[in-house]
Amino acid sequence: MRGRPHLFTSYEGEQSLLPTWTQRVMLALFLVLLVTIPLQFVPGVQFLGSDSWLLVLNRVMIYAIGALGINILTGLAGQVSLGHAFFMGIGAYTAVVLGAPASDRFWGMGLPIWIWLPAAGIVAAIVGIIVAPTAVRVRGLYLAIVTLGLVFIGEHLFRNLTFITGGAGLGRDWPELAFRFWKEEEPLIDFSSRGPWFGIEFSGAAKTYFFMLVLLILFTLWHKNLARTRIGRAFQSIRDRDIAAEVMGVADAKNKLRAFAISSFFAGVAGALLGALVGRLVPETWNLLLSVQFVAIILIGGAGTTAGTLLGSFFVVAIPRMVEDLTRMLSVQVRTDGPFAWLGDFIIADQGDFGLVSTVANGPGLSIFQTNLALYGFLIIIFLIFEPLGLFGVWIRIRNYWKGWPFSY
């Protein structure tokens, strides 16, 4: 209602995806911005259209799909899981068996993407359904330990099933991101190589970006709509008070199984896309650190929220690139005695006396990789203590302050 955006006169209006015109306009503008990033039209974000940053954004969107999956399990259903990397690995190796060509060493069927990509999610969901009856018997810390065991089991299997994975430290080639009707040599749409689209020349990274953007929009709509359905409300009731929910008629075990299955589907698709994007991954990729990254995404972004999950994905995945660029910039400032040389002397370990971050492999201080790991842990602690809703909670505070200004209440 005009002038009363939060006055709803029907359940349909309250449960709509975008109940206010402000949200609709902001979303439309944001989608326009995302579509024009590879075109480098918008001032201030033109650097994001470079191939190096498009690769980062492609990884962000893949991680966002996987994070939406674990947000369904942990954020909506309240089931703590550290086994997300295991289901991503299941999806990835399903994709490589179905999509990659066979050889003397490896299994492969050479099927097109419209088969191996959905199949990656379906097989991961089936494995999730198989695991769920055991996992739903425990809760809290015990559930986290059970799912942690899945990661170690997966690492062992992935290292030893060499005819599927390629073996430890070696890996194998994933199928390319290209659309074929069947097994014809020339793909109908090739997302990984430079070429014209609608009269505009795009790089392979830009084509992949548009493909990932479409998939992310579809999975985001699925996630957002799921939270509004009967199943989504059942997940949330189990998260808040599982015993009370079961007394009121919510099938606890059945809905936990559903949460595991849907979350595993998201993870399987994300794993298949990650393998296809990188091209070759070793079995050690699907380890505990990858699962921790997804936990960091939903905690930093905001557990249980769609927008927070997307914000957390960009924040966590783009941090390593930001830290690397900032470190290099400060290193140049020190060498050229620039205006920020004093900051470089304080941060860069191999340039000053009090530095924390090293730009060389065997230098003093933390490497960039170690710095990112420390930063993940620090941010998780900070957000858990001071802002449980993560970046989404920060946005809510800013929005409420802006709406209430100049009043403080």
N, C-alpha and C positions, 0 to 999 in steps of 0.2 A: 504494500500500500504506500502511496506517495507520501513522503514525510514520516512514515512509520515503517521503516524497512524490516523490523523484526516483529511486526504485528501480523500474525498469520491467521487466516480465517478457515483453513482446512489443513488436514494432515498432508495432503498432496503438495500444498505450497511449502509447508515446513520441511518436507523430506526431499524437495527438489534439489538437483545438483547445484544449481546456482540460483538461490532464492532472491537475490537483489540485482538490480541493474548495474550497480557498481562492480560486482563480481563478474558479471557477464562482459562488461566493457574491458575490464582489466585483463580477463582471460583472452579476449579477442586480440587485444594489443600485444599481449605476451606471445601468443601463437604467431602473429605476424612477425614479431622480432625473431622468433626461433626459425621461421621459414626463410627469413632474409639474411641470416648469419652467414651462410656460404657465399652469398652475393656481395657481402661487405658493403652494404648500403648505409647502415646506421652508424653515424659517428660515435666514437667512444668505445664501440665493441667490434671494430673492424678487425682487430688482431685475432678474434675468435674464428674468423673465416680462413685463416691460414691452415695449411694441411696438418701442421704439427698440432695445432690446437683442436682441429676437427677430430683428430685421432683421440685426443683426450675426451672430447665431448661424446664421441661414439662409445668410449668405455664408460663414461658417466651414465649414458642411457641404458647400457647393458646392466650395469650395477643397479640402476634404479629399478629395472624389471625384477632382478633378484631380490632387492630390498623390499619391494612391494609384497613379494611372496613371504618373506620372513616377518613382515609387518602384519600380515594376516594371521600367522601362527602365534607370534609373540605379542604384537600390539593389540590385535582384536581378540584373539582367543586366550591370551595370557599364558601360553605354553613356552617356557624358556627353552631355546634350542641353540646348540653350538654345532649342529651337524649340517648346516646349510651347504658347506663346501662339498660334502659327500654327495648330496643330491645334484648339485651342479656338475660334478664329475660324472655321475650316472647319465645325465642328459647329454653331456659333451661326448662321451664315448658311444652313446646310442647314435648320435648324429654322425660321428666319424665312421662307424660301421655301415650305416645305411647310405651315407652320402659320398664317402671317398671310394675310389676305385680299388678293386682287389689286387693283390700282388702275391709274390711267393712268401712274403713274411707276414702280411697283414690281411685280416678279413676286410671285406668291403663289397658294396653292392652298386655304388655309383648312381643312386637314385636322386631325383631332383629335390630342391629345397622345400617344395610344398609337401613333401613326404617326410623328410628327415627332421625338419624343424618341429612340426607338431608331435612327431613320434618321440622326440627327445623329451618333451614335457610329459607325454602320456606314460612312457616307461618310468620316468622319475616319479610320477604320481602313483603308479602301481607299486613301486618299491616303498614309497611313503605309506601306502595302505598296508603293506606287509609289515612294516616296522611299527606302525601306529598302535596295534593292540598291546605290544610290549611297553611302548613308551607311555601310553595313557594310564598305566597302572601306578605310575609314580608322578610326582609333581615337584615344582620348585627346583632346588639344587640337585635333587636326585635325577630329575628329568634332564637337566643340563649335563650331568655326568653320563647318562645313557646316550644322549645324542653326541657327546664328545667321543664316546667309544666308536660311534659310526665313522667319524673322521679317520681314526687310526685303522679301523678295519678297511676303509676305502683306500687309504694310502698303501697298505700292504697288498691289496688286490690289484690296484692300478700299477704298482711296480712289477708285479709278477705275471700279469696277463699281457705278455709282450705282443702276442698276435693281435691284440686289440689296441693297446696303448702305445706300443713302441718300446717300452722298457724304461727303466729309471735313467734319467739324465739324457735321454734321446728323444722320446716322443715320436709323433708322426704327423703328417700333413692333414689338415682338416679340409673339407670341401669348401670351395669358394662360394662367396655370396653372389649367386647368379640364378636367375629364374629360367628353368627349362620345362617344357611340357613333359619330356621323358628323358632320353639320353642323347639327344642330338648334340653335335659338336659345338655349334654356335648357339649361345644362349639367347633367349628372347630379350632379356634385360640383364645386363652385367653391372652389378653394383660395385665392383672392385677395380675397374679400369677406367681411365679417362675417356670421355666421349661426350657428344652433344646430347642434350635433353631439351626438347622444345626450342631448338635453335640457340641454346646457350651451352657453351663448353664448360663441363664440370670435371673436376678431378675425381679419382676413385674414392678419396676420403669424403668428398662432398656428396657423392651418390650414396655411399654407405650411410652418411649422416641422415639423409632424407628417409632411407629405409628404416633405420633405427628409430627415427622420430615417429614414423607412422606406427611402428610396433609399440613404442612407449605410450603413445596416446591410447591405443586399443587396450593395453594392459592397465593403464591408469583408470580408464572408464570402467573396466571390469572390477578393479579393486574398489573404486568409489561406489559403484552400484551394489557390490556385494555387501558393503557395510550398511546399506539401507534395506536389505532384504530380511526375510524371516531368519535365514541362516546367519547372516551377519549379526543380527540382534541376539541370536542364540549364542554366538561366539562371545559377544560382549558381556552377556549375563554370566557365562561360565568364567570369564576373566574376573569379573567383579565379585561374585559370590557363587562358586560352583555348586556348593551343597544346596543353597537356597534355590538356585536355578533348577536343579534336578528335582527338588521337592515340588516346584511349580510346573513340572512336566517337560522340562528341557532334557533331551537325551544327551547325557554328559559324554559317554564313550563314543556315541555315534557322531556327535558334532566335533569332538576332538579328532576323530579319524578324518572327517571332512576337511578340517583345518590342515592336517598334515598332508592330505592329498593335494589340495589346492596350492599350498605353499610349495610342495615339491614340484608341481607342474611349472610354476613360475621359475623355480630354481633350475629345472632341467632346460627350459628354453633359454634362460640367461647363460647357462654353461655352454650350450651349443653355439650361441651367438658369440660368446667370448672366444671359443676355439676358432670359429670361422673368421673372426676379426683379426686375431693374432696370426693365424695360419699354422703355427706349430706350438704345442704346449707339452711340457714334460709332466709326468704323473705327479710330481711333487707340487704342482700348482694348486691342487685341491687339498690344501692343508688347513691346519687350525688357524693360521694367520688370516686366511681368506674368510673363514667364518667369523672371526673377531672383527674384521672390517665391516661385515654386514651388521653385527651387533652395534658397532660404533655408529653406523649410518642411522639406525632407527633411534638410538639414544641421543645422538647429537641433533638429529632432525626433529624428532618428536614421535615417540611410540604411539601407535594407534591413529595417526593422522596421515592422510595422503600427501598433502602439501609438504608436511614436515619430512616425509620419507624422500621426496624429490629434492628438497633443499639439502638434506643430509647427504644424499648421493653426490650432488655436485660438490659440496663442501669437502667431503672425505676424499673423493677420487681426484679432485683438482688440487688439493693441498700439496701433494708431492711436486707437481709441476710449478705451483706458486712458490714453494720453498726453494726449489732449484733456480727459478728465474730470479728471485730476490737475492739468493746467495751470490749468483753470478754478477748481478748488478752491483751489490755492495763490494764484491771483490774488484770490479773495475773501478769503482769509486776510490778504493784505497790505492790502487796502482796509479791512478791519474790525479790523486789528491783532490777529488771532487768535493762538493759541499756536504755529502753524506759520508765522507771518509771516517769521521769520528764514530759513526754507527757501525761501519765495517770493521774498524779496529776492535770494537766491543764484541761483535758477533762472530766474525770470521776468525777461526782459531789459528790458521797458518799465516794470517796477515798482522795480527796484533798480539798483545800479551794476555788478554782476558777473554779470548773468543771461545765460543761453544761449538760452532759448526765448522767442519773442515771441508775444503773444496778438493782435496787430494785424497787418494785411496788410503794411504798409510800415514796421514797427517795427524796432528794432535786434535783432540776434541771428538765430537760425534760426526759420523758421516751423514749425508743427506738422508739416506735410508733410515738410519738409527734415529735421526731427528724426527722424521715422520712418525715412527713408532712411538717415541716418547710423547709426541704431540697428540696422537690418538688417545693414549692413556690419560694424559692431562685433561683433554677436553671432555672425556667420558666422566672423570671425577668432578670436574667443574659443573657440568650440566646436571649430573645426578644430584649434586648438593644444592646448587643455587637455582636451577631452572629445569625441573623434571620434564617439562614439555619441549625442551630443546629449542632449536631455532624457531619452530612454530610458536612456542611460548613467548619468545622474544618479540616476534612479529605481533602477537596478540597484545602484548604490553604497549608496543609502539602505537598500534591502531587505537587502543582504548585511550591512551594519553592524547592522541590527536583528536579523537572524537570529543573528549571531555575538556579539552583546553578552552579557556584558561583556568578551569576549575580543577581541583586536585582530587575530586571525589566522584 
